[in-house]
Amino acid sequence: MPIRQLLATIALAWAATLTLALGTEEIKVTVNEGPKSCQDFDAEKKPTKVQKDYSVAFHFTAYDDATGKKIESSHDLGVAPSFPVGQGKVISGLDQGLIGLCKHSKASIVIPPHLAYGTMGKPEQGVTKDTILRYDVEIIDIQPPVPNDFKDIDSNKDWKISRKEAKYYFESKNQNVDIDALFKTEDTDGDGYVSWEEFTGPKGAEGPQSTPQKQQTQEVDPLEQAAAIFQQMDLDSDGKISKEELAAAFELMGEKMTDEFWTESDANGDGFVNIQEFIGDPGREEL
């Protein structure tokens, strides 16, 4: 196997092992002011506790937990953002940390790196792969989930409802619906399907262009991914991987690095593996 490919295999396996190790860190939620416990609903049946899929409006200020440096704040914009919780609209740690908080409470949510921005960080805001975040939040309002009949009917999740899907849905609800009459009303462009835009029933707040699924399918640049892994393996952050650092990566995987492997990795013989040796030349085939 070409040495560049072998290094990439080692790096990916090491990164997976490191992720599992880091994954033992937990989110820490501390309620500083307001109610620490509450019922799901008040006497008027309005939600008082944040639950999955409920929309929460909240103010927040994010900090680097180690230095106390402010990263961003909704107060600077003068608007409390609102979104359905537990649907991947924000970083995983915040998504999880908000659940269970009570209306009008103020809390601190401390989020480990693997549940924040991961190995890539967010350099434009000074967030590195090692940054532990703290969100100071205030829960302003909580609303129940917006009904979404479109999502329930669209069983294959292709953002259009076929006659077969509509027939199956209404039969499962024991509802006698004239599918032909329904499509005559709803299928305004006559293509045989009811799109999200055409659908006039309850369909939530977001259409196909703004779903978390679309965001998650964005491709990751392999060179950026390799560079991020290189930075993780470069334990002293000097821009190069020493023999000891590469051996530590092998050790973490329960393996032992051979001298032969090191000699082949350190192509220029300077005692280190630099980023060019690590990534290699994508345009050149190695023997």
N, C-alpha and C positions, 0 to 999 in steps of 0.2 A: 504494500500500500504506500503511495506517495506520502512523504513526511508531512506535507501540509494537510492532507486529509486526515492523517493519524492524529496530528495536533488538534484538529477541529473536533475529532471524535472524543479525545481526552477532555477538551474544554467543555463540550456539551454535557458529557457525563459528570464532570466535576461541578458544573453549574447546577445540574439537577440535584446532585448530592448536597451542595451548599444550600439550595432552596429548601430542601427538606429540613436541614439543620436550622435555618433561620425561621422556618415555619412554626417552630415551637413557641415563638414569642406571641404574646396575646395582646389584644386591644385592652386598654385600661380606661374605664369610664368612671368619672367622679362627679357627682352632683354637688355643685357648690352653693346654689341658691334655689329656692322654690321647692316644690313637692318632689320627694324622693321616691314615692310610690303613689299609684293612682289606679282607679278602675279603668276599664277599657272605654267606658262611655259615662257621660254625666246623666243627670235626671232627665234631660231633654233628648237623650239618645245621641248626643253629639260626641265625637271621639275626643278623649282626653289623654290617650297614650299612643305613641308612635308605633304603628304595626306595619308589617310588610305590605307593600302595594298601596299604603295610605300616602296621600300627598302631605308633605310637611313644609311649612314656611318657617325659616329660621335665619337668624343673623349668626355670622361666624367670623372669627379671626384666626388665621392659621399661623403657627409659629414653628421655628426650628426648636424642638424641645430642649436640645442641649445648650444652645446659645441664647435662646429667648428672642432671636431675631424674627420680626414680623415678615411673613411671606405675602399674605394677601388678606383682605378683609371686605366683607359685604358692606360694612359701615362706610367705607370710602366711596362706595357707589350709591349709598343711600337707599338701597333696595334689598329686602330680604328674599333670597331665592326660594323657589318652591318647586318640588319635584316628587314623584312617587318613589318611596324608599324600597330598597332591595331589588331594583331593576337595572343596576349597573350604570346609572346616570352619573355617578361620582366614583371616586376611588373606593375600593372594597372596604377598607377600614372605616371610613366615614359612613358608608352604606350600612354596615353592621352595627356601628357604635350608636347610631341614632335610635335604633329599634329599642323600645322599652322606656324611652324618656317621656316625661310628662309635659303637658302643655304648661307654659310659663316657667319651666325650669331652666336653670343655667348650669351647664356642665362642661367638663374638660374631657376630651377624647384623645388619648395618646395612641398613636398608630405606628407600629413597626414598619420598616422599609418595604418588606415583601407584601404588605397590604396597602401600601401607598403608591409610589411610582416605580417600584421594582428596580431592576438592575440599570435601567436607562436613566432613572432620576428625572428631574425637570430642570435642566441647567439654566434656562432663562429666568428661573425664579430662585436660583441658588440651592435647589434641592438635589443632593447627590444620591448615589445608590445606598449610602449609609445613614441618610438623614431620617431621624425619628421625628414625626410630626405631632404637634398638639393643636387640636381644634378647640377653641373656646366657643361654645354655641349657646344660643338662647332660642328656645322653641316658642315661636310666635303663634302658630295656628296649625291645626291638623284637620284634614278633610278625608272622608272615606274614599275608597277607590271609585274612579269614574267607570260606570258600566261599559262593557265592550262586547256587544253582541257580534260585531264583525269578526273579532278574534276567535270567538267560540264557533262560529259557523265555518270559517275558513280553516278547515282541518289540516290541509297540507301546507299552510302558512306561505302561500305564494302571492298574497295580497290581492287575490280576486276570488270571488265566490262562484262556483259552478252550480248548475242546476242539481247535480248529484249531491253536492255538499249541502245545499239548502234543503233538499228533500230529506236527507239523512238526519239533519239537525232537527227539523220540525217533527219528524216521526219519532225521534228519541224523546221529544218533549210532549208527545201525544197531542200535538197540535195539528189540526186539519187545515193546511194552508194551500191555496191554489198557486202552485209554483209558476204556471204560465202567466197568471195575472200579476204575480209579484215581479217577475222579470220584465213584464211589459212596462211596469212603473219604474223599476229600479235600474234596469239595463238601458240607460239613456242613449248609449252609442251603438246599441244593437250588435255587440260583438259576441254575445252569448255568455258573458260574465258580468258580475257586478263588482266593480272596483271599489277600493276604499273611498275614493272621491265621490263615486256615484251613490254609495250606501247612505241612506237617510236615517237609519236607526242609530242607537247608541254605539259609539265606536272609539271611545277613549279620546285622548287629546293629541296623539301623535300618529302620523301616517308613515308610509314605508321609507321615506327618505331620512327619517330622524330616529330610527329605532336603534337600541343598543346592539342588535344583531348585526346591523350594517357597520357599525363602528368596529366591532370585534373582527370583521373579516378583512380589515385593512392589512396589507402585507407589511411585514417588518423587513427593512433593508438588511440583508445578510451581513454586509460589511459593518454596519452599525452594531449589529448583534455580536459579531466577532470582536469588535473593539471594546464593547461593554464587558465581555467575558475576559478579555485580556486585562482590563483594568481590575477586575475582581481577583485574577490570579497574581497580579502585581501587588503583592501584599504591602510593600513599603512605598508604593506610589512613586517610584523613580523613573517610570516610563519604560522599563525593561524587566524581563523575567529572569531571575537568577536560577542557577542549578538547584539551589535549596528550595526556591519557591515552586519550581516545576515538580520537584520531588514531593513537596507538601501536597500538591494537587493529587499526585498518584496515591499518597498515603491516605488522603481523605476518602479515596475510593477503595482502600484496602489492597492496593497494589504497590509494587516496588519498581521505580524507574531504573532502567539499565543505563550503563555508561554509553552503550552504543546508541540508544535512543537520544540521549543528550547531545552526543557528537553530531548526529544527523540534524537535530533541531537547531543547534547553534551553527548555522551554515558558514558564517564568517569567522568563527573561532575566537570571538572576543570575550567569551565567558558569559554571554547573556543572549537571550532570545528577544529581539526587538519586535516592534509591531509588524514590520515588513516580513520578517522571517515567520512570524506567527500566522499572518493572514496569507502570505504568499502573493504571487502575481496571478490575479484571476484570468488574465489573458494568455498565460503560458501553461502548457501541459507539463507536469513533472513525470519523470520516469520512475 
